[in-house]
Amino acid sequence: MKKLVFTIFISVFTINAFAQLDSESLDKIISANKKQLGNEAVMLVYKDGKIIYKKKTSDYFDEKTQVPIGNASSWLTATLILQYVEAGTISLDTKIADYIPIYAPYSKNYITIGHCLAHLTGIEYKKNENSNKDASKYNTLEELVNSYAKKEIRANTGTEFWYASMDINIAARVIEVVTKKRFEQLITQKVLRPLGMKNTSFSPNNGGCANPAAGAVSSANDYMNFLSMILNKGVFNGKRILSEESVKLMFNVPYTQSMVTYTPKATETYEHGVGTWVMEKNINGKPSVVGTTNFWGLWCVADLCRNYGIVLFPKKELSDLRKDIFYQLKTNVDEQIVSTNNCE
């Protein structure tokens, strides 16, 4: 009987341990770095179907406020593309020139959807190019993507990793051609609405065209909905958004380190999968922490080892990634949440 009571006590204690985090230590880190976070920021931690920590530094900015999310947009777009791969509408081996003929005369016949998602197209793209600035010059995604066709081939397709926002825009344009629908309509219908992401949009506000790679606005609440789907292996609120196999594919790194020519400085210790970054691996080499960033202080991360999600949204773009602050916060959370068998 005593053993049974003890077992029940331990079970209840474990459940309560995940009900919420010790907020005091996390609050101290955020307060100490408030200025570094632009004075207005919000952080959420999600685990086991609920938000277990929430902190905002200003009454004028909270978890529902829209902000530009930059390259964190790519993970959402990759989800849409993989939905069409699952449906058999396209495949990772689909050649983009079959649907965007302008690429054929420029010797880009071998580039596939898979190459675009993996940043292995070989198309020249300068380190300082800004895809949102590019998108502002064109009225449609078709015009934007067609402009890429004239760029030089820097390396043989599939032989070199060069992180470039244009790659996922090319794949998104193929989806437009296949479906004969605009990208903004497709991602709203198939990704944003099913995930309850009411404050997320890819529609340009200041002219130009949609930028699937880096042009979305979203909120901390909305992106946490997306992370919960990732943590729940493709399911959100009982509805399947992606297959478990597609979620795993996102964390597959399709290149070797010897193939890396350019990756943003802030992500040099990471590897890129499909639409997202593999930030850490376990002792067996399997992805344990994955996520994305806008490179300017915004973080959206899923810890597959401890099965929790964390988002840190500043109201405005910061001067750099603020990686040190984010990892102070994540380390604190890690110390409070016990690892699961996912770490093995």
N, C-alpha and C positions, 0 to 999 in steps of 0.2 A: 504493500500500500504506500509506504514512504517513497519507494522508488517511483511509483506511478505519479505521486504528487510532485516529486522533484522533476520528473520528465515534463509534466504539464507546465510547471513554473518556468523551466528553461525555454519551452516552446513559446510561451506568452512573452517572456523577456525578449526573445529573438524577434518576434513580430513587432513588439513595441520599439525595438532598437531601430527598425526601419521606418517607423511612423513619422519620424522627423529627425533632423540632424541637430547636433549641439550648435545652435546658431551663433552663440557668443564669439567663438573663435573665428568663425567665418566673417561675422560682422566687423570684427577688429581689423582683419586684413583689408576688407573693402573700404572701411573708414580711413585707414592709414594711407590708402592709395586713391582716395576719391579724386584728388586733383589730377593724378596721372590717368584716371579714367574719364577725364573731361568733365568732372563734377556731376554728370548725369549718366547713370548706368543702371542696369537691372540684371540680376542673376537668378536663375532658377535651377533647381536640381530635381530630377524625376526618378522615381524608382517604384516598381511594383504597382503601377497603375495610378500613382498620385504624385503631386508635387510635395516634396519633403523639405524644401527650403526655398524661400523667396526673399529677396532683398532689393530694394530700390534706394537710390541715393538722393532722389529728388521727388517732390510732389508733382512735378510737371513732366515726368517721364516714367512710364511704368511698363509692365509686361504686355500691354495691348497697343503700345505706340508703334507706328510704322517707322522703319528706318531703311535706308538702302543697305543691302547685304552683300553687294559686290560678288566676288567669286564663290560665295556660299550658294549662289543661285545655281551653280552647275550641278550640285547634288540633286536638286529638284528636277532639273532638266534630264539628267541621266536616268532618273526614275521613269519619266515619261517614255524615253527611248527604249528602255528595257521592257516596258509594257508591250510595245509593238514587237519586240524580239520574241517575247513570250507567246504572243498571239500568232506568230509565224508570218506576220505582214512583211517584216524584213528580217535579216539575220546579221550577226556581227561580221559576216563575210560579204555582205551586200556592198557592191562598189558604188561609190557616190557618183561617179561619172554616168552610171546607168540612169540616174534620176536628175542629175545636174550636168547636162551635156557640155556646158562651157568648160568643164574641167578636162575633158578629153584632149582638146587641142594643145593644152598646156602641159602635157606629159604627166598627168595626175591620174591615169587610168587605174592604177593599182591600189589607190587609197580606198579603204573600206570603212564601214561604220565602226568596226572594232578599233581600227587605227585612230579614228577621231576621238573615241572615248578614252583611249590610252595615251593620247598626245604623241603618237608615233607617225604622223602624216609625212614628216620630212619637209613641210612647207616653211619657207623663210618667215620668221616673225621676230621683230625686234623686241628686246627686253623691255623697252620703255613704251611700247605701243599700248594704248588704252582702248579696250573694246567698247566701252561706253561712249567715248569720244568718237570712235569710228561709227557707231550706230547712230549717232546724232546727225550724221551727214547723209543718211539714206532714209527713204520713206518706207521701205519694206525690208524684211529679212532676206528676201530674194536678192535685192540689189546689194545688200551688205555682203552676202555670201558670194555672189558673183564677183565682187571686187577682190576677194581673196584668190580667185582662180589665176589672176595675173601675177601673183607673187612667185618668186623663183623657188625651185626645189633645192633645199639646202643639203638634204641627205636622202639616200634611198629609203623609200617608205618601209617602215617597220624596223629600221636599224638604229634609230636615234630618238631618245626621249627629250623633248623640248616643250616645256609647259607653255601653252598658248591658248588664250581664250577663244580664238577663232575656230579651233578644232571642233568643240562641242556645238558651236553655232552651225557649222557645216552639217553635222549629224541632225540637228534640229530642223534644218531646212529640208533635208531628205524626207522627214516625217511630214512636213507641210505638203511636199509634192505628192507623196503616196496617198495622203488622206484628202487632199484638195481643201484643207482647212488651215486657218491661221494658227500659228504656234500659240498665241495668247489664249485662243479659244480652247485648244486641245489641252493645254496644261491645266487650265481652270477646271475643265470638265472631268479630266481623268486623274488629276493629282491633288490640286488645291481644294476643290470642293469636297471630295471624299475624305480628305484629312481634316476638314473643318478649319482650313486656313483662310478665314474670312478677311484677314488683314494683309494678305499676300497677293501681289500682282506683278506681272511682267509688262504691263502696259506703260509705254513711255509717257512721262508727264510733261516733258519739255521739248516735244518734237522728236523727229527721228523715228527709228524703228525699234522693235523689241530686241533685246540682247539676252538670249537664253543663257549665256555663260556668266554674265555678271550684272544683269540689269533689273533684278527683282527688288522690291521692297517687301519687308515682312516685319513681324513682331516676335518677341521672345516666346510668347504663348504659342504662336503659330508654328515656329520652328521646333518647339518642344513636341508638338503633335507629330511632326515628321520624325523626330528622333525616337519617339515612343514606338512608331511603326517599325523602325529599323531594329530596335531592341526586341520587339515582339515578332521578329522574323517575318516581316511583311504584312502583319495584320494590325489594323487600327479599329478600335471599337467593334470588334467582331467581324469586320469586313476585310477581306484580303485585298491589298493594294498591289503587292508584288509577291511572287513565289519565294519560298525560302532559298531556292537555288539562285535566284536573281540577286537577292540580298547578299548572299555569300560571294557572288561574282563581283560585286562592288569592291570587295576587299582583296581581290586577286591582283597581284602586281605583275603585269605582263611584260616586264623588261628586267634586265640585270643592271647593276650599278655601273658597269662598264659602258652602258648605252646612254647614260645621262650626260647631256651636254648643257642643259640649262634647267634649273628649278629655282623658284623664288628664294631669296636668301633666308627668309623666315621659315621656310619649309625644308631646308637642306638636310635636316636629320630625319625627314619623313620619306615615305614612298607613296607613289600615287596609284590608286586602283582605278575605279570607274566612277568619276564624278566626285570622288572624295579622297582623303589622305589616310594612309595607314600610319598612325603615329607611334604605336608601340606593338611589339610582338611578344608572345609568351616564350617560355623556354623551349617549346617545340617548334618555334618559328611561325605559329599561327597568329593572325591579327588579334590583338587584345584591346587596343584603343584606336578608334577611327573617328574621323571628323573633318570639319572644314572651317574656313575662316575667310574674312574679306581682306586679310593682310593688314588691316588698320584697326585692330583692337577687338573685333567681333569674333566670338568662338562658339562653335556648335559641335559638341563632342559626345560620342557614345562609348562608354566603357563596357566592352563585351565581357570582360573578366568579372567585374562586380555588378554588371547588369543595371547600370544607371546612366542617365543622360544629364548633361550640364550645358547651359547656354549662358553666355556673358555678352550682353548687348550694350555698347555705349551709344549715346544718342547721336554723336557725331564721329566722323572718322578721326582717329588719333594719328600721332606722328609716326607710330610704328605699331607692330603687332601686340606689344605689351605681353609678350610670352611669359616673362618672369612673374608678372602678377597673376596671370591665369594659372600657371603651374603651382604657385603658392596656394591658390584656392583649391585646385584639384587635388593636390597632395593632402590638404586638410580633409577633404571629403573621403579620399582613399583610406585615410587612417581611421575613419569612422565606420566605413562599410566593409564588412568581411568579404574576402574573395570567395568566389563560387567555383564549382567544378569546371566552369568555362575557361579557367586559367590553365587547365592541364593540357 
